[in-house]
Amino acid sequence: MKKIIFLVFCGFLIGLITIFFVQKMIKITGDLPFCRACHVMEPMENSYLKDVHSGIGSSGIKAACVDCHLPHDNLINYLTTKIHNGVKEVFITAINHDENINWLEKLENRKKFVYDSGCLNCHSNIKDNLLASTKQNLMHKKYFDSNQTLSCVSCHKHVGHKEIRGELNQFDVQKYPLFK
């Protein structure tokens, strides 16, 4: 009986330690220090640091990369998308195909890379924001009435990355010719 209790205790302890480290790894791999480790993320980092979502300005609110670039509708979708994107990006970098990424083209397809569930996770009062203008409330009503044909980035095209086009155009065109 003591052996069973000891094994259950050890299993419980190993489970807690595993959960702790997995949670730490999820956090570490979801913010700017990790994401900017790749050279191709330089323009995104520069434009993010100019944006209010980086914590500058009067609001002081800081969004991590994963707050916008991963779905927040449920934990399974969040984790599977994070793993899928992570493996894909490590593979692309490992085989040195990151220089072939056309970031300006990706910018035009931003709806695939920014998740409304992330926006709505932080901007939860968007439907009843008393500080919003009549025009803002009207546009947000159109968004909610659109049956998901509109996304947050349909209107907020460069949210999170102020002056992103300028940063992309200034990027190292010698090494990354697709930015020309």
Accessible surface in RSA format (square Angstrom, percent):
REM  Atomic radii and reference values for relative SASA: ProtOr
REM  Chains: A
REM  Algorithm: Lee & Richards
REM  Probe-radius: 1.40
REM  Slices: 20
REM RES _ NUM      All-atoms   Total-Side   Main-Chain    Non-polar    All polar
REM                ABS   REL    ABS   REL    ABS   REL    ABS   REL    ABS   REL
RES MET A   1   167.51  86.7 127.34  84.3  40.17  95.6 109.85  93.4  57.67  76.4
RES LYS A   2   179.50  87.6 172.81 106.0   6.68  15.9 117.42 105.7  62.07  66.1
RES LYS A   3   157.29  76.7 150.09  92.1   7.20  17.1  97.58  87.8  59.71  63.6
RES ILE A   4   107.02  60.9 107.02  79.7   0.00   0.0 107.02  77.1   0.00   0.0
RES ILE A   5   102.80  58.5 100.69  75.0   2.11   5.1 102.23  73.6   0.57   1.5
RES PHE A   6   125.14  62.6 121.12  75.0   4.02  10.4 124.73  75.6   0.41   1.2
RES LEU A   7   110.00  61.3 102.26  73.2   7.74  19.5 102.59  72.0   7.41  19.9
RES VAL A   8    99.27  65.3  91.84  83.1   7.42  17.9  97.62  84.8   1.64   4.5
RES PHE A   9   114.27  57.2 110.52  68.5   3.75   9.8 114.12  69.2   0.15   0.4
RES CYS A  10    36.67  27.7  35.68  39.8   0.99   2.3  14.61  37.0  22.06  23.8
RES GLY A  11    41.41  51.1   0.00   N/A  41.41  51.1  31.82  87.3   9.59  21.5
RES PHE A  12   128.30  64.2 117.36  72.7  10.94  28.5 125.45  76.1   2.86   8.2
RES LEU A  13    79.40  44.2  79.40  56.8   0.00   0.0  79.40  55.8   0.00   0.0
RES ILE A  14   113.52  64.6 112.74  84.0   0.78   1.9 113.41  81.7   0.11   0.3
RES GLY A  15    29.12  35.9   0.00   N/A  29.12  35.9  28.91  79.3   0.20   0.5
RES LEU A  16    87.30  48.6  82.43  59.0   4.88  12.3  82.70  58.1   4.60  12.4
RES ILE A  17    86.47  49.2  84.41  62.9   2.05   5.0  86.47  62.3   0.00   0.0
RES THR A  18    71.17  50.6  66.61  67.5   4.56  10.9  54.84  73.7  16.33  24.7
RES ILE A  19   117.73  67.0 114.57  85.4   3.16   7.6 117.20  84.4   0.53   1.5
RES PHE A  20   106.40  53.2 101.51  62.9   4.89  12.7 106.32  64.5   0.08   0.2
RES PHE A  21   117.42  58.7 117.20  72.6   0.21   0.6 117.35  71.1   0.07   0.2
RES VAL A  22    78.40  51.6  76.20  69.0   2.20   5.3  78.21  68.0   0.19   0.5
RES GLN A  23    95.05  53.2  93.11  68.1   1.94   4.6  45.41  96.7  49.64  37.7
RES LYS A  24    86.53  42.2  86.53  53.1   0.00   0.0  35.27  31.7  51.26  54.6
RES MET A  25   108.31  56.1 107.84  71.4   0.47   1.1  83.98  71.4  24.33  32.2
RES ILE A  26    46.10  26.2  44.10  32.9   1.99   4.8  44.99  32.4   1.11   3.0
RES LYS A  27   139.22  67.9 127.12  78.0  12.10  28.8  82.75  74.5  56.47  60.1
RES ILE A  28   101.19  57.6  89.90  67.0  11.29  27.2  96.88  69.8   4.31  11.7
RES THR A  29    31.86  22.7  25.54  25.9   6.33  15.1  22.22  29.8   9.65  14.6
RES GLY A  30     1.91   2.4   0.00   N/A   1.91   2.4   1.83   5.0   0.08   0.2
RES ASP A  31    40.82  28.6  40.82  40.6   0.00   0.0  12.95  30.5  27.86  27.8
RES LEU A  32    17.42   9.7  17.42  12.5   0.00   0.0  17.42  12.2   0.00   0.0
RES PRO A  33    87.12  63.5  74.14  67.6  12.98  47.2  74.84  61.8  12.27  76.3
RES PHE A  34   101.53  50.8  92.29  57.2   9.24  24.1  97.45  59.1   4.09  11.7
RES CYS A  35    36.07  27.3  27.27  30.4   8.80  20.7  14.24  36.1  21.83  23.5
RES ARG A  36   108.70  45.6  92.02  46.9  16.67  39.7  14.64  20.0  94.06  57.0
RES ALA A  37    83.93  77.2  42.92  66.2  41.02  93.3  53.59  75.5  30.34  80.4
RES CYS A  38    45.57  34.5  39.68  44.3   5.89  13.8   6.92  17.5  38.65  41.7
RES HIS A  39    72.78  39.8  57.41  39.9  15.37  39.3  52.05  53.6  20.72  24.1
RES VAL A  40     6.79   4.5   6.79   6.1   0.00   0.0   6.79   5.9   0.00   0.0
RES MET A  41    48.96  25.4  48.96  32.4   0.00   0.0  48.16  40.9   0.80   1.1
RES GLU A  42    74.66  42.9  71.93  54.4   2.73   6.5  21.94  42.4  52.72  43.0
RES PRO A  43     1.16   0.8   0.08   0.1   1.07   3.9   1.16   1.0   0.00   0.0
RES MET A  44    28.27  14.6  27.88  18.5   0.39   0.9  24.98  21.2   3.29   4.4
RES GLU A  45    32.46  18.6  30.23  22.9   2.23   5.3   2.98   5.8  29.48  24.1
RES ASN A  46    55.50  38.3  51.84  50.1   3.66   8.8   9.15  22.0  46.35  44.8
RES SER A  47     0.00   0.0   0.00   0.0   0.00   0.0   0.00   0.0   0.00   0.0
RES TYR A  48    15.61   7.3  15.61   8.9   0.00   0.0  15.49  11.6   0.12   0.2
RES LEU A  49    86.26  48.0  76.34  54.6   9.92  24.9  76.47  53.7   9.79  26.3
RES LYS A  50    78.62  38.4  69.04  42.4   9.59  22.8  57.45  51.7  21.17  22.6
RES ASP A  51    14.38  10.1  13.96  13.9   0.42   1.0   0.42   1.0  13.96  13.9
RES VAL A  52    73.84  48.6  68.52  62.0   5.32  12.8  68.85  59.8   4.99  13.5
RES HIS A  53    37.40  20.4  35.79  24.9   1.61   4.1  29.97  30.9   7.44   8.7
RES SER A  54    14.04  11.9   1.11   1.5  12.93  29.8   0.66   1.4  13.37  18.7
RES GLY A  55    24.67  30.4   0.00   N/A  24.67  30.4   8.14  22.3  16.53  37.0
RES ILE A  56    86.75  49.4  81.05  60.4   5.70  13.7  86.75  62.5   0.00   0.0
RES GLY A  57    60.20  74.2   0.00   N/A  60.20  74.2  34.39  94.4  25.81  57.8
RES SER A  58   129.17 109.2  81.66 109.0  47.52 109.5  59.49 126.7  69.68  97.6
RES SER A  59    66.72  56.4  34.36  45.9  32.36  74.5  42.62  90.8  24.09  33.8
RES GLY A  60    48.75  60.1   0.00   N/A  48.75  60.1  22.39  61.4  26.37  59.1
RES ILE A  61   106.54  60.6 102.45  76.3   4.10   9.9 106.53  76.7   0.02   0.0
RES LYS A  62   111.04  54.2  83.90  51.5  27.14  64.6  77.20  69.5  33.84  36.0
RES ALA A  63     8.84   8.1   6.87  10.6   1.97   4.5   8.36  11.8   0.48   1.3
RES ALA A  64    22.39  20.6  19.91  30.7   2.48   5.6  20.13  28.3   2.26   6.0
RES CYS A  65    28.65  21.7  22.12  24.7   6.53  15.3  14.45  36.6  14.20  15.3
RES VAL A  66    22.77  15.0  22.75  20.6   0.02   0.1  22.77  19.8   0.00   0.0
RES ASP A  67    39.99  28.0  39.28  39.1   0.71   1.7   5.34  12.6  34.65  34.6
RES CYS A  68    31.93  24.2  31.93  35.6   0.00   0.0   5.02  12.7  26.91  29.0
RES HIS A  69    64.57  35.3  60.76  42.2   3.81   9.8  49.68  51.2  14.89  17.3
RES LEU A  70     7.23   4.0   7.23   5.2   0.00   0.0   7.23   5.1   0.00   0.0
RES PRO A  71     4.91   3.6   4.91   4.5   0.00   0.0   4.91   4.1   0.00   0.0
RES HIS A  72    53.83  29.4  24.34  16.9  29.49  75.4  16.91  17.4  36.92  43.0
RES ASP A  73    91.65  64.2  56.61  56.3  35.04  82.9  34.79  81.9  56.86  56.7
RES ASN A  74    78.85  54.4  66.56  64.3  12.29  29.6  41.55 100.0  37.31  36.1
RES LEU A  75   122.08  68.0 111.22  79.6  10.86  27.3 114.39  80.3   7.69  20.7
RES ILE A  76   125.49  71.4 125.11  93.2   0.38   0.9 125.48  90.4   0.01   0.0
RES ASN A  77    50.44  34.8  47.43  45.8   3.01   7.2  10.58  25.5  39.86  38.5
RES TYR A  78    30.34  14.2  30.34  17.3   0.00   0.0  19.68  14.8  10.66  13.1
RES LEU A  79    46.99  26.2  46.99  33.6   0.00   0.0  46.99  33.0   0.00   0.0
RES THR A  80    74.37  52.9  69.54  70.5   4.83  11.5  61.48  82.6  12.89  19.5
RES THR A  81    21.64  15.4  17.43  17.7   4.21  10.0  11.03  14.8  10.60  16.0
RES LYS A  82    28.75  14.0  24.85  15.2   3.90   9.3  21.59  19.4   7.16   7.6
RES ILE A  83   113.04  64.3 107.12  79.8   5.93  14.3 112.96  81.3   0.08   0.2
RES HIS A  84   111.70  61.0 104.55  72.7   7.14  18.3  76.92  79.3  34.78  40.5
RES ASN A  85    36.91  25.5  36.91  35.7   0.00   0.0   9.77  23.5  27.14  26.2
RES GLY A  86    30.68  37.8   0.00   N/A  30.68  37.8  30.18  82.8   0.50   1.1
RES VAL A  87    99.20  65.3  94.49  85.5   4.71  11.3  97.57  84.8   1.62   4.4
RES LYS A  88    88.86  43.4  82.95  50.9   5.91  14.1  54.42  49.0  34.45  36.7
RES GLU A  89    91.93  52.8  90.16  68.2   1.78   4.2  34.06  65.9  57.87  47.3
RES VAL A  90   102.66  67.6  98.53  89.2   4.14  10.0 101.99  88.6   0.67   1.8
RES PHE A  91   120.66  60.4 117.68  72.9   2.98   7.7 120.52  73.1   0.14   0.4
RES ILE A  92    45.01  25.6  45.01  33.5   0.00   0.0  45.01  32.4   0.00   0.0
RES THR A  93    55.42  39.4  46.57  47.2   8.85  21.1  40.46  54.3  14.96  22.6
RES ALA A  94    80.58  74.1  39.00  60.2  41.58  94.6  51.35  72.3  29.23  77.4
RES ILE A  95    77.69  44.2  58.91  43.9  18.77  45.3  66.16  47.6  11.52  31.3
RES ASN A  96    92.27  63.6  86.42  83.5   5.85  14.1  24.67  59.4  67.60  65.3
RES HIS A  97    90.85  49.7  88.97  61.8   1.88   4.8  59.55  61.4  31.30  36.4
RES ASP A  98    13.65   9.6  13.05  13.0   0.60   1.4   1.18   2.8  12.47  12.4
RES GLU A  99    56.69  32.5  55.31  41.8   1.37   3.3   1.93   3.7  54.76  44.7
RES ASN A 100    86.31  59.5  70.89  68.5  15.43  37.1  23.91  57.6  62.40  60.3
RES ILE A 101    29.15  16.6  22.59  16.8   6.57  15.8  27.66  19.9   1.49   4.0
RES ASN A 102    51.18  35.3  45.50  44.0   5.68  13.7  11.28  27.1  39.90  38.6
RES TRP A 103    36.91  14.8  34.20  16.6   2.71   6.4  33.82  18.0   3.09   5.0
RES LEU A 104    39.96  22.3  38.41  27.5   1.55   3.9  38.89  27.3   1.07   2.9
RES GLU A 105   105.73  60.7  99.59  75.3   6.14  14.6  29.21  56.5  76.52  62.5
RES LYS A 106    67.74  33.0  65.48  40.2   2.27   5.4  34.71  31.2  33.04  35.2
RES LEU A 107    24.96  13.9  19.81  14.2   5.15  13.0  24.73  17.4   0.23   0.6
RES GLU A 108   102.02  58.6  79.37  60.0  22.66  53.9  44.92  86.9  57.10  46.6
RES ASN A 109    59.25  40.9  54.11  52.3   5.14  12.4   6.77  16.3  52.48  50.7
RES ARG A 110    36.78  15.4  35.64  18.2   1.14   2.7  13.08  17.9  23.70  14.4
RES LYS A 111   106.42  51.9  94.88  58.2  11.55  27.5  73.88  66.5  32.55  34.7
RES LYS A 112   145.69  71.1 125.01  76.7  20.68  49.2  84.55  76.1  61.14  65.1
RES PHE A 113    68.94  34.5  65.52  40.6   3.42   8.9  68.46  41.5   0.48   1.4
RES VAL A 114    17.74  11.7  14.20  12.9   3.55   8.6  14.21  12.3   3.54   9.6
RES TYR A 115    62.36  29.1  59.74  34.0   2.62   6.8  43.15  32.4  19.20  23.7
RES ASP A 116    32.20  22.6  26.63  26.5   5.57  13.2  17.43  41.0  14.77  14.7
RES SER A 117    32.94  27.8  21.97  29.3  10.97  25.3  24.64  52.5   8.30  11.6
RES GLY A 118     3.06   3.8   0.00   N/A   3.06   3.8   0.60   1.7   2.45   5.5
RES CYS A 119    22.87  17.3  16.70  18.6   6.17  14.5  12.28  31.1  10.60  11.4
RES LEU A 120    52.67  29.3  46.57  33.3   6.10  15.3  46.92  33.0   5.74  15.5
RES ASN A 121    96.50  66.5  70.10  67.7  26.40  63.6   9.38  22.6  87.12  84.2
RES CYS A 122    77.57  58.7  45.70  51.0  31.87  74.9  20.83  52.8  56.74  61.2
RES HIS A 123    90.42  49.4  89.14  62.0   1.28   3.3  58.08  59.9  32.33  37.6
RES SER A 124    91.72  77.5  61.74  82.4  29.98  69.1  35.15  74.8  56.58  79.3
RES ASN A 125    79.90  55.1  76.22  73.7   3.69   8.9  30.04  72.3  49.86  48.2
RES ILE A 126    27.79  15.8  24.41  18.2   3.39   8.2  26.35  19.0   1.44   3.9
RES LYS A 127   152.08  74.2 119.23  73.2  32.85  78.2  69.49  62.5  82.59  88.0
RES ASP A 128   105.08  73.6  88.33  87.9  16.76  39.6  43.46 102.3  61.63  61.5
RES ASN A 129    44.54  30.7  40.09  38.7   4.45  10.7   3.24   7.8  41.30  39.9
RES LEU A 130   172.66  96.2 141.32 101.1  31.34  78.8 144.92 101.8  27.74  74.7
RES LEU A 131   172.56  96.1 140.98 100.9  31.58  79.4 144.46 101.5  28.11  75.6
RES ALA A 132    19.19  17.6   4.57   7.0  14.62  33.3   7.46  10.5  11.73  31.1
RES SER A 133    57.28  48.4  45.32  60.5  11.96  27.6  51.54 109.8   5.74   8.0
RES THR A 134   119.91  85.3 111.50 113.0   8.41  20.0  77.50 104.1  42.41  64.1
RES LYS A 135   154.23  75.2 148.76  91.3   5.46  13.0  94.74  85.3  59.49  63.4
RES GLN A 136    90.83  50.8  87.77  64.1   3.06   7.3  25.18  53.6  65.65  49.8
RES ASN A 137    59.28  40.9  53.08  51.3   6.20  14.9  25.71  61.9  33.57  32.4
RES LEU A 138    96.07  53.5  91.54  65.5   4.54  11.4  95.50  67.1   0.57   1.5
RES MET A 139    75.13  38.9  71.15  47.1   3.99   9.5  61.23  52.1  13.91  18.4
RES HIS A 140    39.55  21.6  39.55  27.5   0.00   0.0  32.14  33.1   7.41   8.6
RES LYS A 141   123.24  60.1 118.86  72.9   4.38  10.4  92.83  83.6  30.41  32.4
RES LYS A 142   107.03  52.2 101.54  62.3   5.49  13.1  58.65  52.8  48.38  51.5
RES TYR A 143    31.49  14.7  28.64  16.3   2.85   7.4  19.43  14.6  12.06  14.9
RES PHE A 144    66.76  33.4  40.35  25.0  26.40  68.7  43.25  26.2  23.51  67.3
RES ASP A 145    87.26  61.1  63.67  63.4  23.58  55.8  30.56  71.9  56.69  56.5
RES SER A 146    19.60  16.6   4.67   6.2  14.93  34.4  15.97  34.0   3.63   5.1
RES ASN A 147   133.66  92.2 109.04 105.4  24.62  59.3  32.98  79.4 100.68  97.3
RES GLN A 148   159.34  89.1 143.12 104.6  16.22  38.6  47.45 101.0 111.89  84.9
RES THR A 149   102.87  73.2  80.54  81.7  22.33  53.2  74.22  99.7  28.65  43.3
RES LEU A 150    63.73  35.5  62.24  44.5   1.49   3.7  62.24  43.7   1.49   4.0
RES SER A 151     7.44   6.3   4.49   6.0   2.95   6.8   3.76   8.0   3.68   5.2
RES CYS A 152    17.97  13.6  12.68  14.1   5.29  12.4   9.85  25.0   8.12   8.8
RES VAL A 153     3.65   2.4   3.36   3.0   0.29   0.7   3.36   2.9   0.29   0.8
RES SER A 154    40.50  34.2  20.27  27.1  20.23  46.6  18.89  40.2  21.61  30.3
RES CYS A 155    78.50  59.4  51.10  57.0  27.40  64.4  25.75  65.2  52.75  56.9
RES HIS A 156    95.82  52.4  88.47  61.5   7.35  18.8  64.42  66.4  31.41  36.5
RES LYS A 157   105.91  51.7  99.00  60.7   6.91  16.5  47.72  43.0  58.19  62.0
RES HIS A 158    70.32  38.4  58.96  41.0  11.35  29.0  48.50  50.0  21.81  25.4
RES VAL A 159    54.62  35.9  34.59  31.3  20.03  48.3  42.30  36.8  12.32  33.4
RES GLY A 160     6.80   8.4   0.00   N/A   6.80   8.4   6.80  18.7   0.00   0.0
RES HIS A 161    36.45  19.9  36.45  25.3   0.00   0.0  27.43  28.3   9.03  10.5
RES LYS A 162   107.85  52.6 103.86  63.7   3.99   9.5  52.54  47.3  55.31  58.9
RES GLU A 163   100.14  57.5  80.86  61.2  19.27  45.9  44.13  85.4  56.00  45.7
RES ILE A 164     6.72   3.8   5.98   4.5   0.74   1.8   5.98   4.3   0.74   2.0
RES ARG A 165    97.08  40.8  96.39  49.1   0.69   1.6  49.82  68.1  47.26  28.6
RES GLY A 166    31.90  39.3   0.00   N/A  31.90  39.3  27.64  75.8   4.26   9.5
RES GLU A 167    19.88  11.4  17.30  13.1   2.58   6.1   0.32   0.6  19.56  16.0
RES LEU A 168     1.99   1.1   1.99   1.4   0.00   0.0   1.99   1.4   0.00   0.0
RES ASN A 169    87.05  60.0  69.83  67.5  17.22  41.5  24.22  58.3  62.83  60.7
RES GLN A 170   145.16  81.2 113.23  82.8  31.93  76.0  43.66  92.9 101.50  77.0
RES PHE A 171    10.00   5.0   2.90   1.8   7.10  18.5   8.12   4.9   1.88   5.4
RES ASP A 172    58.02  40.6  44.46  44.3  13.56  32.1  23.87  56.2  34.15  34.1
RES VAL A 173    45.13  29.7  42.38  38.4   2.74   6.6  42.38  36.8   2.74   7.4
RES GLN A 174   161.11  90.1 132.31  96.7  28.80  68.6  58.58 124.7 102.53  77.8
RES LYS A 175   104.33  50.9  89.93  55.2  14.40  34.3  56.28  50.7  48.06  51.2
RES TYR A 176     3.86   1.8   3.86   2.2   0.00   0.0   1.54   1.2   2.32   2.9
RES PRO A 177    71.55  52.1  65.12  59.4   6.43  23.4  65.35  54.0   6.20  38.6
RES LEU A 178    74.53  41.5  62.57  44.8  11.96  30.1  65.68  46.1   8.85  23.8
RES PHE A 179     3.01   1.5   1.44   0.9   1.57   4.1   1.44   0.9   1.57   4.5
RES LYS A 180   176.35  86.0 118.57  72.8  57.77 137.6  96.59  86.9  79.75  85.0
END  Absolute sums over single chains surface
CHAIN  1 A    12651.3      10835.5       1815.9       8318.3       4333.1
END  Absolute sums over all chains
TOTAL         12651.3      10835.5       1815.9       8318.3       4333.1
